[in-house]
Amino acid sequence: MIDLNTENKFKTLNWSIIILGFILRIRDYYANNSLWGDEVRIALNIIDKPFTELIKPLDYYQNAPLGFLYIEKLIAHCFGNSEYALRLFPLIASLISIILFYKLAKYILDPSSVSIALLLFSILTSLVYYSAEVKQYSSDVLAALAIFLIAIVVDKHPPQLKNYVFIGILGATLIWISYPVIFILISTWTVLLVCNSQAKELDKVRMLLISGVLWAASFVANYFLITHSVLENTGSVNYWIHHFMPLVPFPVVPIQWLLRIHKELCDFLPLPNMAIFIIIFGLIITFKNNKKLISLLVLPIIVTLFASVMHKYPIWQRFILFSIPLIVLLLVNGLEGIKKITYGVPFIWMITLIAVFNYPIQSAINNFKNPRTFEEMRPALHYVKNHLYYRDVIYLSSYLQYSFKYYGQSQEYIDIKVDRSSSEVEKNRNYITDKYSLIIGTYFTPSRENYIQDLKLLRGNKRVWIILHGLPEDLPHFNAIRYLNTIGTRLNSFRAPGILVYLYDLS
């Protein structure tokens, strides 16, 4: 037990950490980077489709839970289609997640360890980044935390039917907002059912069955209405094939796969590679005394891996964002164990703590100074617009057609019809206005040959704007620019993160 004065100090410290987490996330949101990649494609679905069409498979190879799409559509309807409006729900979900994680950690960890876990959760750049992206991953984290926290709270109190009905309705609702929350629901329900059965808590068992029926009914409805079309999409399965856990030959291939995934996830979170050993150590020393807690933390990860083996859920960075709260709690549980066995030799624990926090703190500082950005299409189009002459020609690489559609309308460019179903556009699409001509590139995935085939068609024009995505040193772009230099004269250029703009005289 800790005295009241110490408890108040911890409370002040923890709320200071929560405010720090808020600041980091709001900083990323305020940076207002251009929508890019999958983000802009999901935004186009939200903007262009009515509510009734969002039930159907989305365009541009996008998938998102129906509840998430409806919330985003409602916000866009009320506040407009700006980046700030579209990113508002992910931000709110991420902010609430910090508070829920704090509440959850207090149930699981020692008071001093709560602050450590909360700090790590608040500064991890993966969580900060997805708090300001128009995707469902920060709401996945919120859904997982909500179920996990409420299930533990309800289980710690005497059984009341209203509490189990509430968690049943909550879980049934969250199934429509988050894909991976089903892994948390299955795991939590299984552990609590088994533990309460062993403890002869039959009232809790009966009430858990009620919650389980509500979850199952919601999942079945969601599966046949929405999810089955996502899971049965062979194109999507083939795309993620290397991120499904292999089953055979066992155990060599799965272990090699797990080691590779572990390296990728440590880079993504970011955490040091030693984190896995700290987690395993914590599991070993804690399992004997608290099997229920360890089972609640570990089983969702096992269920997720099983879904991956069945080719239903790829193990890839953003898809496992929902499990970060569990990973952080397991990691800090391991740090607790190291602290206990090295009592009297505190420098060992301190060195371990510094090793764990070194990379996350550096990443958080760097991201605060310069939030990550990938494709700044907005300033690129603004630059072209300000330097556009009458009868100029604009060549746009196929990959950027989605960003152009989103940003082009706000900057008074012509509205274009973007490719909805095929990764290869059948032919160049030309848009002629009284001010300029726009040509959409033929190939979604560029190569030297593809670019040159397109660029040959531009010869004879006095002023041609070339807008590409990527970096100048990317081989297809390097070869394309080298080819342009042989057939024309460069008049101007502009570079934004992930976007290359050139003006050529090809006459």
DAMO-V688825 format. One record per residue. RES is the residue in one small letter. NEAR is the number of other C-alpha atoms within 8 Angstrom. Layout:
BEGIN
RES & NEAR
RES & NEAR
END
This chain:
BEGIN
m & 2
i & 5
d & 6
l & 6
n & 6
t & 8
e & 9
n & 8
k & 8
f & 11
k & 8
t & 8
l & 9
n & 12
w & 8
s & 8
i & 12
i & 13
i & 8
l & 9
g & 13
f & 10
i & 8
l & 12
r & 15
i & 9
r & 9
d & 14
y & 12
y & 6
a & 7
n & 8
n & 6
s & 10
l & 12
w & 12
g & 8
d & 7
e & 11
v & 13
r & 14
i & 12
a & 10
l & 10
n & 11
i & 12
i & 10
d & 6
k & 9
p & 8
f & 8
t & 7
e & 7
l & 14
i & 9
k & 7
p & 9
l & 9
d & 9
y & 9
y & 6
q & 9
n & 7
a & 8
p & 11
l & 11
g & 9
f & 12
l & 11
y & 10
i & 9
e & 11
k & 11
l & 8
i & 12
a & 13
h & 8
c & 6
f & 7
g & 8
n & 9
s & 7
e & 9
y & 8
a & 11
l & 13
r & 13
l & 9
f & 10
p & 17
l & 14
i & 9
a & 12
s & 16
l & 11
i & 9
s & 11
i & 13
i & 9
l & 12
f & 12
y & 11
k & 9
l & 11
a & 12
k & 10
y & 6
i & 7
l & 9
d & 7
p & 8
s & 7
s & 11
v & 13
s & 12
i & 9
a & 12
l & 15
l & 11
l & 11
f & 12
s & 14
i & 13
l & 14
t & 12
s & 10
l & 14
v & 14
y & 11
y & 11
s & 16
a & 13
e & 10
v & 11
k & 10
q & 11
y & 12
s & 16
s & 12
d & 15
v & 15
l & 14
a & 12
a & 12
l & 13
a & 9
i & 13
f & 11
l & 11
i & 9
a & 10
i & 8
v & 8
v & 11
d & 10
k & 6
h & 6
p & 6
p & 11
q & 6
l & 7
k & 6
n & 9
y & 14
v & 11
f & 8
i & 12
g & 14
i & 11
l & 9
g & 12
a & 14
t & 9
l & 10
i & 14
w & 12
i & 13
s & 14
y & 9
p & 8
v & 13
i & 9
f & 10
i & 12
l & 11
i & 9
s & 12
t & 12
w & 10
t & 8
v & 11
l & 10
l & 11
v & 8
c & 9
n & 12
s & 10
q & 7
a & 6
k & 6
e & 9
l & 8
d & 7
k & 11
v & 11
r & 8
m & 12
l & 11
l & 8
i & 11
s & 13
g & 10
v & 9
l & 12
w & 14
a & 9
a & 9
s & 11
f & 11
v & 8
a & 8
n & 11
y & 9
f & 8
l & 8
i & 12
t & 9
h & 9
s & 8
v & 10
l & 9
e & 7
n & 8
t & 7
g & 6
s & 8
v & 11
n & 7
y & 6
w & 9
i & 9
h & 5
h & 9
f & 13
m & 14
p & 9
l & 8
v & 7
p & 8
f & 7
p & 7
v & 7
v & 11
p & 13
i & 8
q & 8
w & 10
l & 9
l & 8
r & 8
i & 10
h & 9
k & 9
e & 9
l & 11
c & 11
d & 9
f & 9
l & 10
p & 13
l & 12
p & 10
n & 8
m & 7
a & 10
i & 8
f & 7
i & 11
i & 13
i & 9
f & 10
g & 16
l & 12
i & 8
i & 9
t & 11
f & 9
k & 7
n & 6
n & 8
k & 9
k & 9
l & 8
i & 11
s & 9
l & 11
l & 11
v & 9
l & 9
p & 14
i & 9
i & 8
v & 10
t & 10
l & 10
f & 8
a & 10
s & 14
v & 11
m & 8
h & 11
k & 8
y & 9
p & 12
i & 12
w & 9
q & 9
r & 6
f & 9
i & 9
l & 13
f & 14
s & 11
i & 9
p & 11
l & 9
i & 8
v & 11
l & 11
l & 12
l & 13
v & 12
n & 13
g & 14
l & 13
e & 10
g & 12
i & 10
k & 10
k & 7
i & 6
t & 10
y & 7
g & 4
v & 7
p & 9
f & 6
i & 8
w & 12
m & 8
i & 8
t & 9
l & 9
i & 8
a & 9
v & 12
f & 10
n & 8
y & 11
p & 14
i & 10
q & 8
s & 11
a & 12
i & 8
n & 9
n & 10
f & 10
k & 6
n & 6
p & 9
r & 6
t & 8
f & 7
e & 14
e & 15
m & 14
r & 8
p & 8
a & 14
l & 11
h & 9
y & 9
v & 9
k & 8
n & 6
h & 6
l & 7
y & 7
y & 6
r & 8
d & 13
v & 12
i & 12
y & 12
l & 13
s & 14
s & 12
y & 8
l & 10
q & 11
y & 11
s & 14
f & 9
k & 12
y & 10
y & 11
g & 13
q & 10
s & 7
q & 9
e & 6
y & 7
i & 8
d & 7
i & 6
k & 5
v & 7
d & 8
r & 6
s & 7
s & 6
s & 7
e & 8
v & 11
e & 5
k & 5
n & 10
r & 8
n & 8
y & 9
i & 7
t & 7
d & 5
k & 8
y & 12
s & 12
l & 11
i & 12
i & 12
g & 12
t & 14
y & 11
f & 11
t & 7
p & 8
s & 7
r & 11
e & 6
n & 10
y & 11
i & 10
q & 8
d & 11
l & 9
k & 7
l & 6
l & 9
r & 9
g & 6
n & 10
k & 9
r & 11
v & 14
w & 13
i & 12
i & 12
l & 11
h & 11
g & 10
l & 9
p & 8
e & 6
d & 8
l & 8
p & 10
h & 13
f & 10
n & 9
a & 11
i & 8
r & 8
y & 9
l & 11
n & 9
t & 6
i & 8
g & 10
t & 9
r & 10
l & 8
n & 7
s & 9
f & 9
r & 9
a & 11
p & 8
g & 11
i & 15
l & 16
v & 12
y & 12
l & 12
y & 15
d & 12
l & 13
s & 8
END
